[in-house]
Amino acid sequence: MVEAIRALPEWVPNAACLTAWPAHEYAWGEHLANAQREFVGFCNALLSHPGSEPIDLLVDSAEHERDARRALEQHGARVRYHRVPYGDVWLRDTSPIFVRASTGALEAVRFAFNGWGGKYEYPGDDTLAERLVDALYKVPCRSFSLITEGGALEVDGEGLVLTTVTCLLNENRGSSPGARAEVEATLKEAFGAPKVLWLGEGLYGDHTDGHIDNIARFVGPGAVVHMRPSDGDDPNAEVLAQIERDLAAMRTVSGQPLTLHAIPSPLRVLNTQGEVMAASYCNFYLGNAVVVMPAFGTPYDEPARAALAKIFPRHQVIASPARSFLEGGGTFHCMTRQVPR
């Protein structure tokens, strides 16, 4: 292993929330206006608390910056605008991942990106992490040839990395089940983590091939939140049950069982074509003072919010509408990246 690196979990204090203004019709089509309204709702929820971190907002043109400033003008200097080109808003996948060096200095890690296995190749996404490190955050960065996305990786800061087979060992990322040991070695080096935990598949309809941030999230050292089927009509009932069984069998670096927190699933959320979407309450953003959970207009929105409030008793947990945003392929965790202090 190279110099001692510590992966930073998402509950460490943040200097900023990095995100991007949804602006491109090629990515959103008829859902763009509604997605922008829900994006503003997310920003309003996050910044509703005086203890929240500011927002670093990417805008890629003068026109889009004007639109964003108009929509978010009530927040003044708490939203900082940066003219940086990007393909789409899914910065969890395309931005650098921050780690801490043994010296205490902030550093970054970036992996190769190929548009989620070649499905959505938007201009500028494959080089965004490098440009953000060079132009905005100016920290040392280590690059790895492994093709993956930030939403495919969860770390607890105590030596664990959690991911899925269907994403990281997928042929469309240039990998295979036979490359598991090699992939694990790369993740251990990148995050200074001695143990990689694998879940099988993700949610039905997930275009990312099963990102971990839709099914299981670290909420503390060795502690994971996951969803449990809300009733028999859940399109992911079997998958969620298997996830819970697999998590129960996993162990921390010291050999202890994981601490599991089950929250309800949103059940069946359909797009405008009547197809099942990969809706998940696990795709929340964890800030300094506020947790913003996506809401889909189902009877399980409030029970899920209440369950997260018990997990995060020191935070204000807000359910913010995200159904139109989900039409674009993700929600609040997907579109953000915590920038640690």
URBELQUI-V558705 format. One record per pair of residues at least 12 apart in sequence whose C-alpha atoms are under 8 Angstrom apart, sorted by the first residue. I is the first residue (numbers start at 1). GAP is how many residues later the second one is. D is the distance in whole Angstrom. If there is no record, write none. Layout:
i=<I;I>
gap=<GAP;GAP>
d=<D;D>
//
This chain:
i=<1;1;2;3;3;4;4;4;5;5;5;5;5;5;5;6;6;6;6;6;6;6;6;7;7;7;7;7;7;7;7;7;7;7;8;8;8;8;8;8;8;9;9;9;9;10;10;10;11;11;11;11;11;12;12;13;13;13;13;14;14;14;14;14;14;14;15;15;15;15;15;15;16;16;16;16;16;16;16;16;17;17;17;17;17;17;17;17;17;18;18;18;18;18;18;18;18;18;19;19;19;19;19;19;19;19;19;20;20;20;20;20;20;20;20;20;21;21;21;21;21;21;21;21;22;22;22;22;22;23;23;24;27;27;28;28;31;31;31;31;34;34;35;35;35;38;38;38;38;38;39;40;40;41;41;42;42;42;43;45;45;45;45;46;46;46;46;47;47;49;49;51;51;52;52;52;52;53;53;53;54;54;54;55;55;55;56;56;56;56;57;57;57;57;58;58;58;58;58;58;59;59;59;59;59;60;60;60;60;61;61;65;65;85;85;86;86;86;86;86;87;87;87;87;88;88;89;90;90;90;90;91;91;91;91;92;92;92;92;92;92;92;92;93;93;93;93;93;93;94;94;94;94;94;94;94;95;95;95;95;95;95;96;96;96;96;96;96;96;97;97;97;98;98;99;106;106;106;107;107;107;108;108;108;108;108;109;109;109;109;109;110;110;110;110;110;110;111;111;111;111;111;111;111;112;112;112;112;112;112;112;113;113;113;113;113;114;114;114;114;116;116;116;116;116;116;117;117;117;118;142;144;144;146;146;147;147;147;148;148;148;151;151;151;151;151;152;152;152;152;152;152;152;153;153;153;154;154;154;154;155;156;156;156;156;156;157;158;158;158;158;159;159;159;159;159;160;160;160;160;160;160;160;160;161;161;161;161;161;162;162;162;162;162;163;163;163;163;163;163;164;164;164;164;164;164;164;164;165;165;165;165;165;166;166;166;166;166;167;167;167;167;168;184;194;195;195;197;199;199;199;200;201;202;202;202;203;203;203;203;204;204;204;204;204;205;205;205;206;206;206;207;213;213;213;213;214;214;214;214;214;214;215;215;215;215;215;216;217;219;222;222;222;222;223;223;223;223;224;224;224;224;225;225;225;225;225;226;226;226;226;226;226;227;227;227;227;227;227;227;228;228;228;228;228;228;228;229;229;229;229;230;230;230;230;230;231;233;233;234;234;234;235;235;235;247;248;261;263;263;263;263;264;264;264;264;265;265;265;265;266;266;266;266;266;266;266;266;267;267;269;269;271;277;277;278;278;279;279;280;281;281;281;281;283;283;283;283;284;284;284;285;285;285;287;288;289;289;289;290;290;290;290;291;291;291;291;292;292;292;292;292;293;293;293;293;293;293;294;294;294;294;294;294;294;295;295;295;295;295;296;296;296;297;297;301;302;305;305;305>
gap=<188;191;187;98;99;97;98;188;94;95;96;97;185;186;187;93;94;95;96;151;185;186;187;91;92;93;148;149;150;151;152;184;185;186;90;91;92;147;148;149;332;146;147;148;209;276;277;328;208;209;275;276;277;276;328;274;275;327;328;39;273;274;324;325;326;327;38;39;323;324;325;326;37;38;39;40;322;323;324;325;36;37;38;39;270;319;320;321;322;37;38;39;40;73;318;319;320;321;36;37;38;39;70;72;316;317;318;37;38;39;68;69;70;71;315;316;15;18;36;37;38;43;47;68;13;14;17;66;67;13;41;64;61;301;299;300;293;294;296;297;290;291;287;289;290;282;283;284;286;287;286;31;32;279;280;250;278;290;29;245;247;273;275;241;244;245;246;28;31;240;241;237;238;235;236;237;238;25;234;235;24;25;26;23;24;25;23;24;25;26;22;23;24;25;23;24;25;26;27;28;22;23;24;25;26;23;24;25;26;22;24;16;18;39;43;36;37;38;39;42;35;36;37;38;34;37;246;240;244;245;246;243;244;245;246;57;58;59;241;242;243;244;245;55;56;57;58;59;241;19;31;32;34;35;55;56;15;33;34;37;55;242;12;13;14;33;34;36;37;12;13;53;241;242;92;33;34;234;32;33;34;25;31;32;33;34;32;33;34;35;81;19;20;31;32;33;34;32;33;34;35;36;37;38;14;31;32;33;34;35;36;12;13;34;35;36;12;33;34;59;32;33;57;91;92;93;55;56;91;54;48;42;46;37;40;21;26;27;19;20;25;60;61;62;182;183;12;15;16;58;59;60;61;58;59;60;58;59;63;64;63;62;63;64;65;66;64;35;63;64;95;33;34;35;36;94;33;34;35;36;37;62;92;93;26;32;34;35;36;34;35;36;37;50;33;34;35;36;48;49;34;35;36;37;38;46;47;48;12;33;34;35;36;34;35;36;43;44;41;42;43;44;15;12;59;57;58;53;44;47;48;43;38;12;13;37;12;33;36;75;31;32;72;73;74;71;72;73;71;72;123;122;69;70;120;121;64;65;66;67;68;69;12;25;28;65;67;66;65;92;30;35;36;37;35;36;37;38;34;35;36;37;35;36;37;38;57;18;34;35;36;37;56;13;35;36;37;38;54;55;12;13;16;34;35;36;37;12;35;36;38;34;35;36;37;70;36;34;35;31;33;34;32;33;41;13;12;50;40;41;44;45;17;36;39;40;15;16;35;39;13;14;15;30;32;33;34;35;31;33;27;29;56;49;50;48;52;17;47;14;12;13;14;23;48;49;50;51;47;48;49;47;48;51;51;27;25;26;27;25;26;27;28;24;25;26;27;25;26;27;28;40;12;24;25;26;27;39;25;26;27;28;29;37;38;24;25;26;27;28;25;26;27;24;26;18;17;12;13;14>
d=<6;8;7;7;7;6;5;6;7;6;5;6;8;6;5;6;5;6;7;7;6;6;8;7;5;6;7;7;5;8;8;5;7;7;7;5;7;7;7;5;8;6;5;5;8;7;8;7;7;8;7;7;7;8;7;8;6;6;6;6;7;6;6;6;4;5;6;7;8;6;5;4;5;5;5;6;6;5;7;8;7;6;5;6;8;7;6;5;6;6;5;6;8;8;6;5;6;7;7;6;5;6;7;6;6;5;7;5;4;6;8;5;8;7;7;8;8;8;7;6;6;8;7;7;7;6;8;7;6;8;7;7;7;7;8;6;6;8;7;8;6;8;8;5;5;8;6;6;7;7;8;7;7;7;7;7;6;8;8;8;7;7;7;8;6;7;7;8;8;7;7;7;6;7;5;5;7;8;7;6;5;6;7;6;5;6;6;5;6;7;7;6;5;6;6;5;6;6;8;8;7;6;5;6;7;5;5;5;7;7;8;7;8;6;8;8;7;5;6;7;5;5;5;5;7;7;5;8;5;4;7;7;5;5;6;7;5;6;7;5;6;5;5;8;4;4;5;8;7;7;6;7;6;6;7;7;8;6;4;7;8;7;6;6;5;5;7;7;7;5;6;7;7;7;7;7;8;8;5;5;6;8;7;6;5;6;5;5;6;8;7;6;8;7;6;5;6;6;5;6;6;6;6;7;7;8;7;5;6;5;6;8;5;5;6;7;7;7;8;7;8;8;8;8;6;8;5;5;8;7;8;8;8;7;7;8;5;7;8;6;7;6;6;6;8;6;7;7;7;8;4;5;7;8;6;7;7;7;7;7;7;6;8;6;5;7;7;7;6;8;8;7;4;5;6;7;6;7;5;6;7;8;7;7;8;7;6;5;6;6;5;6;8;7;8;6;5;6;8;5;5;5;5;6;7;7;7;6;8;6;6;5;7;6;5;7;6;6;7;5;6;7;8;6;7;8;6;7;7;7;8;8;7;7;7;7;7;6;7;6;7;6;7;7;6;6;5;5;7;5;8;7;7;6;7;8;8;8;6;8;5;5;7;8;8;7;6;7;7;8;6;8;5;6;6;4;6;8;7;6;5;6;6;5;6;7;7;7;7;6;5;6;7;7;5;5;5;5;8;7;6;7;8;6;6;5;6;8;6;5;7;5;5;7;6;8;7;7;7;8;5;6;7;6;8;8;7;8;8;6;6;7;8;7;7;5;7;7;7;7;7;7;7;7;6;8;6;7;8;8;7;8;6;7;8;8;8;8;7;8;6;6;7;7;6;6;5;7;8;6;5;6;5;7;8;8;7;5;6;5;5;6;7;6;6;5;6;6;5;6;7;7;7;7;6;5;6;7;6;5;6;5;8;7;7;5;5;5;6;7;6;6;5;7;8;7;8;7;7;6>
//
